[in-house]
Amino acid sequence: MAAPIHSLLPRLAIGLVPLMLGTGAYVGYRRLTRVYDVPPGADIFRVVEGKWARTRSDTACDSSFIAIRFTPSRGDMIVIRPHPVKTDSGLFDTVTQYPVLGHTRHSIRVASRGETVMGPDGAPVVWDLMLRSPNSYVWHRSDWISIQSSARFHRCRAP
């Protein structure tokens, strides 16, 4: 006859393993989809304005940063890069403007003029700049699943 502890352990493991896996999946999902809401009364546009880089290194902020600004009416997001990129008109430029379609306390939705990628509904995709903290954000495309996003961008420190 097996000792009671030996028959209890497999049953306990069968019950705990799915619970642990489920908890791990939930924690991972929450970590991947966490957003930062600006405090009530704060202006998300002012929080987002500034110089950003994909890494926290100072050299990235010197050479591969992007600067984000907004028009006074908040109708357009202006992205300034240190190196020219191809625009929808086929020309190369360091400045690109994106119409702002809306915002919340944690995101700013923009469109790309001349967007050729279509979502499942047949409409051009739009992009959400999603704050993860006051000093980091990711991009999320409207046709991506909720946990999918770009690499994280980090605020460059002031000189």
C-alpha positions as MATLAB code, in Angstrom:
seq = 'MAAPIHSLLPRLAIGLVPLMLGTGAYVGYRRLTRVYDVPPGADIFRVVEGKWARTRSDTACDSSFIAIRFTPSRGDMIVIRPHPVKTDSGLFDTVTQYPVLGHTRHSIRVASRGETVMGPDGAPVVWDLMLRSPNSYVWHRSDWISIQSSARFHRCRAP';
ca = [
       0.000    0.000    0.000;
       1.354    3.395   -1.047;
       1.863    6.024    1.567;
      -0.863    8.707    1.490;
       1.653   11.439    0.606;
       2.741    9.581   -2.535;
      -0.781    9.383   -3.879;
      -1.515   13.002   -2.970;
       1.471   14.601   -4.741;
       0.494   13.643   -8.320;
      -3.057   14.856   -7.732;
      -1.799   18.089   -6.268;
       0.575   18.595   -9.213;
      -2.224   17.952  -11.711;
      -4.275   20.652  -10.037;
      -1.501   23.200   -9.471;
       0.293   23.066  -12.835;
      -2.672   24.425  -14.861;
      -3.223   27.090  -12.192;
       0.429   28.159  -12.360;
       0.404   28.176  -16.175;
      -2.787   30.223  -16.220;
      -1.400   32.707  -13.706;
       1.821   33.031  -15.710;
      -0.121   33.648  -18.922;
      -2.267   36.281  -17.221;
       0.740   38.073  -15.721;
       2.489   38.013  -19.118;
      -0.590   39.386  -20.861;
      -0.951   42.200  -18.312;
       2.728   43.088  -18.645;
       2.532   43.211  -22.449;
      -0.644   45.297  -22.546;
      -0.005   47.640  -19.607;
      -0.517   51.301  -20.403;
       0.306   54.490  -18.559;
      -2.510   57.007  -18.156;
      -1.333   60.591  -17.821;
      -2.606   62.105  -14.567;
      -6.010   63.834  -14.685;
      -5.605   67.358  -15.994;
      -2.267   66.546  -17.664;
      -1.859   66.957  -21.419;
      -0.846   63.724  -23.174;
       0.545   65.765  -26.071;
       2.999   67.524  -23.738;
       3.999   64.182  -22.201;
       4.726   62.695  -25.642;
       6.602   65.699  -27.048;
      10.340   65.246  -26.892;
      13.277   63.232  -28.110;
      13.037   59.419  -28.094;
      15.251   56.433  -28.978;
      14.790   52.668  -29.115;
      17.418   52.091  -26.474;
      18.335   53.895  -23.308;
      21.893   54.563  -24.429;
      23.063   58.142  -24.803;
      24.685   57.313  -28.156;
      21.291   56.316  -29.606;
      19.921   59.659  -28.484;
      22.759   61.357  -30.346;
      22.489   59.451  -33.630;
      19.240   57.522  -34.097;
      16.648   59.452  -32.125;
      13.277   60.696  -33.239;
      11.764   63.950  -32.021;
       7.995   64.253  -31.671;
       6.152   67.566  -31.812;
       2.544   68.566  -32.419;
       1.009   71.444  -34.292;
      -0.584   74.086  -32.015;
      -4.064   72.789  -32.884;
      -2.968   69.195  -32.041;
      -4.196   68.239  -35.510;
      -0.875   66.772  -36.647;
       1.997   64.864  -35.077;
       5.363   65.961  -36.463;
       8.150   63.362  -36.367;
      11.698   64.560  -36.958;
      14.477   62.056  -37.668;
      18.225   62.681  -37.915;
      18.390   60.820  -41.243;
      16.029   61.143  -44.237;
      13.371   58.479  -44.838;
      11.243   57.882  -47.915;
       7.899   59.666  -47.693;
       4.588   58.684  -49.288;
       5.378   61.115  -52.130;
       8.527   59.123  -52.932;
      10.891   61.860  -51.765;
      13.308   61.629  -48.850;
      12.830   63.902  -45.857;
      13.716   64.087  -42.164;
      10.297   65.506  -41.201;
       7.001   63.618  -41.496;
       3.538   64.800  -40.450;
       0.786   62.423  -39.407;
      -2.838   63.513  -38.903;
      -3.999   62.965  -35.318;
      -7.282   61.029  -35.386;
      -7.908   60.974  -31.635;
      -6.385   60.445  -28.225;
      -7.013   59.039  -24.762;
      -5.103   59.481  -21.505;
      -2.668   56.740  -22.646;
      -2.617   56.844  -26.459;
      -2.562   59.048  -29.536;
      -4.025   57.641  -32.762;
      -2.450   58.788  -36.022;
      -2.750   57.906  -39.676;
      -0.048   57.714  -42.289;
      -0.840   59.740  -45.383;
      -0.892   57.399  -48.365;
      -1.060   54.252  -46.191;
      -1.129   51.176  -48.433;
      -1.546   48.503  -45.737;
      -5.219   47.615  -45.345;
      -6.852   46.122  -42.280;
      -9.355   43.240  -42.336;
     -12.157   45.763  -42.885;
     -10.487   47.011  -46.087;
      -9.649   50.415  -44.570;
      -6.073   51.694  -44.208;
      -4.517   50.752  -40.873;
      -3.975   53.429  -38.263;
      -1.322   53.622  -35.573;
      -1.614   54.133  -31.820;
       1.258   55.568  -29.844;
       0.712   53.784  -26.505;
       2.389   55.171  -23.393;
       3.911   52.461  -21.200;
       5.284   54.973  -18.679;
       5.932   58.733  -18.665;
       9.258   57.905  -20.328;
       8.446   55.068  -22.739;
       5.988   54.170  -25.455;
       5.288   51.577  -28.151;
       3.461   51.680  -31.475;
       0.430   49.443  -31.993;
      -1.127   48.982  -35.429;
      -4.914   48.766  -35.611;
      -4.926   45.323  -37.247;
      -2.541   43.735  -34.716;
      -3.694   41.661  -31.744;
      -3.712   43.518  -28.430;
      -0.409   42.094  -27.176;
       1.483   42.904  -30.378;
       3.460   46.147  -30.553;
       6.672   47.674  -31.790;
       9.866   47.793  -29.797;
       9.757   50.198  -26.871;
      10.961   53.766  -27.323;
      12.603   55.540  -24.364;
      12.775   59.242  -23.654;
      16.215   60.734  -24.168;
      17.633   62.512  -21.169;
      17.975   66.259  -21.431;
      21.565   67.364  -22.064;
];
